[in-house]
Amino acid sequence: MSRPIRVFVLDNCLCGPVTGRGEAEWIWRCMIAGFGTPSQPQHQHTVNGSSTITNNLVCLISSITLDMDVYQYSPLPKDRSEFRLVRLLPGFSSAEIEIEILHAARSSRYEALSYAWGAPDKTDVALVRGQVNPTKPVKPLSPSKLDSFLKLSSQKEPSLPRTMIRITHNLAVALRHLRDEKNPRDLWIDALCINQDDLVERSAEVLEMGSIYSRAERVVVWIGPSSEDTGLALTTLRAIASGLYLGDDGFLVHRPDCWGLSLETDFEALKSKRPNWFAIRNLLRREWFSRLWVLQEVGLATNATLYAGKHNIDWKIFVIALEWLWGILGKLNELIQDLQINDFAENSIHAFIHLSKNFQRMERPTLSDLLNITSYVHCSDPRDRLYAIRDLTRPEDRKYIVPDYSISVENSFRDYALRRFQSLRDAGLLEFCLPRNTSSELLLPSWIPDFSLTDRPAPMFPFHTSGFSEFFGVATNESLTVQAVKVATIKSLFTLFNPGDTNLEVLKACKSWETSFISSIYTGGSKFEAFIDVILLGIRGEVLPERGESFLYLEDCKTILGTSEANLESDYMRRRETYFVRSARTNLRSRVFFRTLEGFFGVCPESANHGDLVAVVLGFHLPLVIRPVQHQGRPCYRIVGPCYMPGAMHTEALLGQLPAGWEVSYRLQRGGYRPVIFAQGNMSTQEDPRLPLPPGWRYRYGSFNAPRITEPAALEDMLPQFFENEETKEKTWFDPRLTPEALRDRGIDVQELVFV
């Protein structure tokens, strides 16, 4: 039974509760029909020739409190055959929000809303009409003439809203902008279609969110109302993208008439568009771009449109324009000093570009890639660091993420890590093991990543530190036991420059690098080359030749640091110099240089101490800094974090240095395969030249079911490499030279280390 509607009006025009049902209904209908909300009156009306509502009177209404029943969710079927949809009923922009919440088959047609929740307080109200059969059309509730209201108000059983549901202000603004004046609109909206108070349902529906957004006819990306420069921003982005498209290799291709191409070489024209760049900057600073869940919502969409008020742009066009902008960002910030668009690699925009490109090319990122690119994106619940990216990752990663909002954050992270270590036997999670920062209160062992951390150092490429060795980790609730080789002991730590130093000061510090490493030795090649690799975390054009245009080459670095006679004044080299400084700042953030007792040098987490060890863990792709501790009366270790140390990045600790004249590079193949290429002169192979395979073992290529005996001659045709024992017919992806037993037989001190 409906309760009285209390209407409060200022200036003594009307005060106190309105208890007459007919009068209350009439006032209510005037409001929801578009004649004006209390703050937005539109007309003057006369009722039965006696009662008049004037603009001034309605203007004075300051608030209306609806003492109505709160909407109660009915449970979804346990077989997940249905989900909820919100039918947004038509109305004018000023009218109250009226919806229906329907149970529908998952094959229903609908749009999915992507928006930023904003402040968590539910300050607004949506009115929920009783559930109707979703196959029947909904009659518009808002007549256009006053006599229609009078007729409705005189009905014995008027079709009034029965219940209410509280919503956030951001959602209320979105619904008012997105509803049609004449036709209903079926939407999936997470805040309304999932009973947020039911933790069991919430956990279950999170499992379905990826398919919900991928099946939607369109994802409606709502970033907020328009501002005075929104139209200019979207028009500019649309013009940029009109001359570009994404090539098969994932790189942008310019059309002959590309406006962006002319801007890249005409800096005066670039500078003259100052208002355009500020408009784009303002657009990208909106809250939506910093929210973690929206990455999945647009990443899985087959069709998406971004809305800002009444302005809109196709999502694919939007992303192409952003990628072009990323390439010119350094020059823009240099030309327009107060523009200050942050490097996309240091904010969430990089994640949007990366995911959109991957899914357009039908490639899913690894969990490591996702955790790295989402480190700058925010979420209110730390558990969502995993849950919100679950459907974006590959099936082998996805199945270990089991959403459960009824358990603590610590248990959520612990359960996931245990499932990975015990079932997948994958050491990749060690990359994310870093010391807890002061803002984290989670109590976790050092070998369980704190996924809530958002200030991680820049990610490192998955190198070949332990070769194709198997991970022999044994995980319990308290510890992780691994097989590892201790390589070095840290004797000193230092920095080359401070975060606040100017670009010129950073360059000056890097040019004086040799004085900092004068006592260091490096037997794997040029010490200068090793220093450059430390600054660039090992990624140069020579190391990833197929993507070389995206990275610096060694010769570029020699020119920048003054060891080459090349012309630094060219536009090309000025851009290369800017890239070098930016890389140094990004890669060394939260990291420090170290030297070891054995003569190695590199970079490691800034929390490292003198006496920490550098170890190579079998099955893990990076050297790991670890700290000896006593735990329950026995010697154990705490993980400090991964490091980059030349001389240990390409299995040197297990197989020794490469023979003279040999070099290592990597290729990025479709499907995520990253073959390691050993090259000498014009010869390239995946077969490691340092040590022959044990007797009876042979290299094989392709798949276990249809192996190839010889590897393809062309680099672009490289197939996954595995190993086969000709006598036992055993096939394995793991190198038989790198088992703990084989390594110990060759005198390598493989130890069992316990991480706590």
Stockholm file with secondary structure:
# STOCKHOLM 1.0

chainA/1-756         MSRPIRVFVLDNCLCGPVTGRGEAEWIWRCMIAGFGTPSQPQHQHTVNGSSTITNNLVCLISSITLDMDVYQYSPLPKDRSEFRLVRLLPGFSSAEIEIEILHAARSSRYEALSYAWGAPDKTDVALVRGQVNPTKPVKPLSPSKLDSFLKLSSQKEPSLPRTMIRITHNLAVALRHLRDEKNPRDLWIDALCINQDDLVERSAEVLEMGSIYSRAERVVVWIGPSSEDTGLALTTLRAIASGLYLGDDGFLVHRPDCWGLSLETDFEALKSKRPNWFAIRNLLRREWFSRLWVLQEVGLATNATLYAGKHNIDWKIFVIALEWLWGILGKLNELIQDLQINDFAENSIHAFIHLSKNFQRMERPTLSDLLNITSYVHCSDPRDRLYAIRDLTRPEDRKYIVPDYSISVENSFRDYALRRFQSLRDAGLLEFCLPRNTSSELLLPSWIPDFSLTDRPAPMFPFHTSGFSEFFGVATNESLTVQAVKVATIKSLFTLFNPGDTNLEVLKACKSWETSFISSIYTGGSKFEAFIDVILLGIRGEVLPERGESFLYLEDCKTILGTSEANLESDYMRRRETYFVRSARTNLRSRVFFRTLEGFFGVCPESANHGDLVAVVLGFHLPLVIRPVQHQGRPCYRIVGPCYMPGAMHTEALLGQLPAGWEVSYRLQRGGYRPVIFAQGNMSTQEDPRLPLPPGWRYRYGSFNAPRITEPAALEDMLPQFFENEETKEKTWFDPRLTPEALRDRGIDVQELVFV
#=GR chainA/1-756 SS CCCCEEEEESTTSSCSEECCHHHHHHHHHHIIIIIEETTEECCCEEETTTEEECHHHHHTEEEEEECCEECCCCCCCTTCCEEEEEEECCCCTTSCEEEEEEEEETTCCCEEEEECCCSSCCCEEEEEECCCCTTSCCCCSCCSSHHHHHHHHTCSSCCCCCEEEEECHHHHHHHHHHCCSSSCEEEECHHHHSCTTCHHHHHHHHTTHHHHHHHSSEEEEECCSCCTTHHHHHHHHHHHHTTEEECTTSCEEECTTCHHHHHHHCHHHHHHTHHHHHHHHHHHTSGGGGBSHHHHHHHSCSSEEEEETTEEEEHHHHHHHHHHHHHHHHHHHHHSTTTCCCCGGGSTHHHHHHHHHHHHTTCCCCHHHHHHHTTTCBCSSTTHHHHTTGGGSCHHHHTTCCCCTTSCHHHHHHHHHHHIIIIICCCGGGGGCCCCCTTCCCCCCTTSCCTTCCCCCCCCCCCCTTTTCCCCCEECSSCEEEEEEEEEEEEEEECSSCTTCCHHHHHHHHHTHHHHTTTCCCTTSCHHHHHHHHHHTTCCTTTSGGGGGGSCCHHHHHHHTTCSCSCTTSHHHHHHHHHHHHHHHHHHTTEEEEEETTSCEEEEETTCCTTCEEEEETTCSSCEEEEEEEETTEEEEEEEEECBCTTSSSSHHHHCSCCTTCEEEECCCGGGCCCEEEEETTEEESSCTTSCCCTTEEEEEECSSSEESSCCSSGGGCCCEEEEETTTCCEESSCGGGSHHHHHHTTCCCEEEEEC
#=GC SS_cons         CCCCEEEEESTTSSCSEECCHHHHHHHHHHIIIIIEETTEECCCEEETTTEEECHHHHHTEEEEEECCEECCCCCCCTTCCEEEEEEECCCCTTSCEEEEEEEEETTCCCEEEEECCCSSCCCEEEEEECCCCTTSCCCCSCCSSHHHHHHHHTCSSCCCCCEEEEECHHHHHHHHHHCCSSSCEEEECHHHHSCTTCHHHHHHHHTTHHHHHHHSSEEEEECCSCCTTHHHHHHHHHHHHTTEEECTTSCEEECTTCHHHHHHHCHHHHHHTHHHHHHHHHHHTSGGGGBSHHHHHHHSCSSEEEEETTEEEEHHHHHHHHHHHHHHHHHHHHHSTTTCCCCGGGSTHHHHHHHHHHHHTTCCCCHHHHHHHTTTCBCSSTTHHHHTTGGGSCHHHHTTCCCCTTSCHHHHHHHHHHHIIIIICCCGGGGGCCCCCTTCCCCCCTTSCCTTCCCCCCCCCCCCTTTTCCCCCEECSSCEEEEEEEEEEEEEEECSSCTTCCHHHHHHHHHTHHHHTTTCCCTTSCHHHHHHHHHHTTCCTTTSGGGGGGSCCHHHHHHHTTCSCSCTTSHHHHHHHHHHHHHHHHHHTTEEEEEETTSCEEEEETTCCTTCEEEEETTCSSCEEEEEEEETTEEEEEEEEECBCTTSSSSHHHHCSCCTTCEEEECCCGGGCCCEEEEETTEEESSCTTSCCCTTEEEEEECSSSEESSCCSSGGGCCCEEEEETTTCCEESSCGGGSHHHHHHTTCCCEEEEEC
//
